[in-house]
Amino acid sequence: MFWLSGDNSIRVERHYGDRLFPCYANRPRTISEMFDAVVAATPDAEAIVDQHRRVSYRDLDKDSRRFATALSRKGIKPGDRVVLNLGNGAEFIIALLGAIRLGAIAVPVGSRLRRPELEFIYNNCNAVAAIYDQKSSPEQPTPSSAPECKLQILVGGKANQNEVAFDEILGKAPAFIGQSEAQEDECAVLLYTSGTTGQPKGAMLTHLGIIHSTLHWCRRYDFKAGERTVLSVPASHVTGIAAQIFPMIGCGGCTITMGNFDVGDFLDLVEAERQTFTIMVPAMYNLILMRGDLKNRDFNTWRIGAFGGAPMPEATIRKIGKFLPDLYLSNAYGATEVTSPATIMPLADCRTALDSIGKVVECGDILIMDNQGFEVPLGEIGEIWISGPMVVPKYWNRAEADKDSFVAGYWCSGDIGTMDQDGFLRILDRKKDMINRGGYKIFSAEVENVLIEHPEINEAALVPVPCPVLGERAHAFVVFNKHEISKDD
């Protein structure tokens, strides 16, 4: 794969109209171009392990092309939105690559969403097709509530009169469809952010952004051909797509899918499938500490355990280090709007900068800004603004939200943090969640980290409660350890 050859040259480019930012000069221009190069280089390598099913890159290429052809025969055109309402499995990856191959826009949605939420997304993006499994089938919008969605594809089970079976259309379609005419600035994946208020917003992930996110992961962690990851977070989330599926494709690696996270099953897969890398939320690492049997296991291939989505208490990092001393626990910070990572902790700093969320990715830029729109000095507190080729150009049909969230190519994260002179970023709190106690600003993450240092506390959360005198007071909730693995057990 030429993009992993060592040529890391960067140049400033213009994209999305009037945005200027650094880009890797040596890169694939589209997702299909990247995938085709990997198939040509390693056709027999494992691309997916889905329970007892093993899929090579050659077979994944054939199946994704067949799915693209099947969509085309059903009238789906480049630019059309195709909803993927599937759990973790081979079909998700086949459908994702097939839709992108055609030039359609894949719209992954969580398998736990209910009908009202799905109706909003289907209608907001004017979805013309949906692929879903038996679990999510009962929640699908009716024809009258999502009238533009004319094609319903069922994975598993028997299709009714309004559906077509995934295996049937895949089996009948030849794998002849070629490269789409997609341009790298075009949307490839539309991901709806959950948000904290109002309806979700569709973030438009482009080929350019996904390619750069893939290269940021591969180069920061020095991925080689044949890396292996257990996908235990939802495939439909930006972490599953942009931090695992595409980076594994980018290095010719393998994605091992898990339907639902279970500590024992996860550790079994890590050991049996020789995992080298994964990314999970801190709560999952906590569960491994609480419930996992870490004795008499062979985890010698597991090199990198990335985490994000929430702060990882320093105490948890140290506890995991006692049992997995060769594992690099690397913080990564990002969001749907930045196609996953904005910062990644370099492996060399994983064991020293425990309170940091890493350094900005190579083609990114981060500013710490005050409420008046001025950059603050190093070490001072402000809102984190992010720019780079991985930042989405805009939301889907949400012009007002664009004005609130994007300034001169920077995405305003709403997170409060600081940057030190060595480039390490630290997050203190969400801008809206900061506790204001009589004018004194309290950052919940700082207090939570102190609480979790106590050996009897496993989890902690600090929240504001109304106060007629001070405006707000801080109130802590803690979860005490019932059992903790001892190094001497």
Stockholm file with secondary structure:
# STOCKHOLM 1.0

chainA/1-489         MFWLSGDNSIRVERHYGDRLFPCYANRPRTISEMFDAVVAATPDAEAIVDQHRRVSYRDLDKDSRRFATALSRKGIKPGDRVVLNLGNGAEFIIALLGAIRLGAIAVPVGSRLRRPELEFIYNNCNAVAAIYDQKSSPEQPTPSSAPECKLQILVGGKANQNEVAFDEILGKAPAFIGQSEAQEDECAVLLYTSGTTGQPKGAMLTHLGIIHSTLHWCRRYDFKAGERTVLSVPASHVTGIAAQIFPMIGCGGCTITMGNFDVGDFLDLVEAERQTFTIMVPAMYNLILMRGDLKNRDFNTWRIGAFGGAPMPEATIRKIGKFLPDLYLSNAYGATEVTSPATIMPLADCRTALDSIGKVVECGDILIMDNQGFEVPLGEIGEIWISGPMVVPKYWNRAEADKDSFVAGYWCSGDIGTMDQDGFLRILDRKKDMINRGGYKIFSAEVENVLIEHPEINEAALVPVPCPVLGERAHAFVVFNKHEISKDD
#=GR chainA/1-489 SS CGGGSSCCCEEEEEETTTEEEEEESSCCSSHHHHHHHHHHHCTTSEEEEETTEEEEHHHHHHHHHHHHHHHHHTTCCTTCEEEEECCSSHHHHHHHHHHHHHTCEEEECCTTCCHHHHHHHHHHTTCCEEEEETTTGGGSCCTTTSTTCCEEEEESSCCCTTCEEHHHHHHHSCSCCCCCCCCTTSEEEEEEECCSSSSCEEEEEEHHHHHHHHHHHHHHTTCCTTCEEEECSCTTSHHHIIIIIHHHHHTTCEEEECSSCCHHHHHHHHHHTTCCEEEECHHHHHHHHHHCCCTTCCCTTCCEEEECSSCCCHHHHHHHHHHCTTCEEEEEEEEGGGTEEEEECCGGGTTTCTTCCCEECTTCEEEEECTTSCBCCTTCCEEEEEESTTSCSCBTTCHHHHHHHEETTEEEEEEEEEECTTCCEEEEEETTTCEEETTEEECHHHHHHHHHTSTTEEEEEEEEEEETTTEEEEEEEEEECSCCCCTTC
#=GC SS_cons         CGGGSSCCCEEEEEETTTEEEEEESSCCSSHHHHHHHHHHHCTTSEEEEETTEEEEHHHHHHHHHHHHHHHHHTTCCTTCEEEEECCSSHHHHHHHHHHHHHTCEEEECCTTCCHHHHHHHHHHTTCCEEEEETTTGGGSCCTTTSTTCCEEEEESSCCCTTCEEHHHHHHHSCSCCCCCCCCTTSEEEEEEECCSSSSCEEEEEEHHHHHHHHHHHHHHTTCCTTCEEEECSCTTSHHHIIIIIHHHHHTTCEEEECSSCCHHHHHHHHHHTTCCEEEECHHHHHHHHHHCCCTTCCCTTCCEEEECSSCCCHHHHHHHHHHCTTCEEEEEEEEGGGTEEEEECCGGGTTTCTTCCCEECTTCEEEEECTTSCBCCTTCCEEEEEESTTSCSCBTTCHHHHHHHEETTEEEEEEEEEECTTCCEEEEEETTTCEEETTEEECHHHHHHHHHTSTTEEEEEEEEEEETTTEEEEEEEEEECSCCCCTTC
//
